[in-house]
Amino acid sequence: MVADIENGPWPFAGRQFDAVVVTNYLWRPLLPTLLASLAPGGVLIYETFTQGNETVGKPSRPDFLLRPGELLEVCRGLRVVAFEEGFQDDPHGRRPRFVQRIAAVHDPLNHPALPDSSGPLDAGPPRYRLP
């Protein structure tokens, strides 16, 4: 599918997905739509450039660079599994860059495929069935 997701309508309106993966892309108005596209139990994996990248190359416009901790703010309603923010000097010949990355799960409430995770606080962390 080819779609202009910055100027046209979201081509997947009303649909949800088990995974949403975004790399090297930031269009802040689309962030709420991406989160709403996560199905219960769905995983978001997002990596893109962050402030500081303007010192080593492009993108360099603030519109295309995450602020410190911005992905954590965006994913506040999700369960963050992993987060990294910093400088990456890639030994594989790619140019150095400043990035943020996050892996987060849309925790379902009483999702039928998973055990109920709304038990007492002293029951320990919720357990999720892995495929």
N, C-alpha and C positions, 0 to 999 in steps of 0.2 A: 504494500500500500504506500502511495506517495501522498503526503499531506503537508500543507503549510501550517504547522502547529502554532506559529507565532501570530499569524494574521487571519487564519481561517478557523472554522469550528473544530473542536476536538473530535477526531474521527471515531473515537471509541466511547462516545457518550453512553452512560448507563451500563457499561461493561466493567467487570472486575477481573483481575488477573492474579495468579498465584505468585508471580514475580514481576517486578518492574526494575529494569536495569537502565541506568543513565551514566554515560561516560563523556567527559570533556564537553559538557553542555550545561548552560545555566540560562533559564528564562524564568525569572521569579514569578510572573503571573501564572505560570503553568504548575507551580509546586502544589497548590491545593488540589488540583485536578489529578496529579500523579498520585498523591496520597489517597484520594477518594477512589482511585482505580485499583487499590490493593484489596483483594478478597480477604475474608477472615483467615488468618493464618498465613497470609501472603508476606513475601519478603521484598524489601526495598534494598537495592544495592546502588549506591550513588557515589560517583567520584568525579570531581572536577577541580578547576583551578581556584586558588584562594589568593587573598591579598598578599603581596610580596612577589607574585609572579611578574609584575610589571618591571621588576629589577633584573629579570633574566630573559625576558622575551614576551611573546604574545600568547594568550590574550593579555592586554594591559589595561583595558578600560574597566573602571570600577563596576560597570553594569554586568560584566562577565566574570567577576571575581567574587568569591564568597568572602564574607566578613568572618573574623575569628569566631569559631563555634557556631556559625550559622546553620550548618546541617543539624546540629544537636537541637537548636531552637525549632527548626522546621519539623523535626521528628519527635517533638515533645510527647505526642500522643501514642507513639510506638514504643516497643521494647527494643532498645538499642543493644545489639549483640556485639558490635565492634565499631570503633571510631578511631580515626587517625587524622592528624593535621600536622603538616610540616613541610619541610624541604626534601625533595627527592633528587638525588644526583644519580641518574641511571647509568650503570656501567655498560649498558648494551648499545651505546651510541646515540641514544635519544638525548635531547637537550634537558638540562636541569629544569625543575619546575617546583612550584609551591602548590600543594594539593590538600583537599579534605576528602575523606572517604568515610562512608557509613554503611553498615549492614543493620537493618532494623526489621522487626516483625510486627505485623498488625495482629496483636493478640485478640483472638475472638472471645466473646463472652458466651459460654455454653455452646460452643460450636460442636455439632454432633460428632465430628471425627476426632475430637480431642477430649481428654478428661476435663471435668469442671475445674477451672483454676480459681474459683471464687471462694475457696475454703478459708478456714481461720488463718490468721497471720502466723501463728506458731506452727503451722503444718509444713513449713519449709517452702522453698521456691516451687513455683508451678512446674509440673513435668509435662513435656510435650512429646508425643509419639513422633519419632523420626522415620522417614521413609526407608 
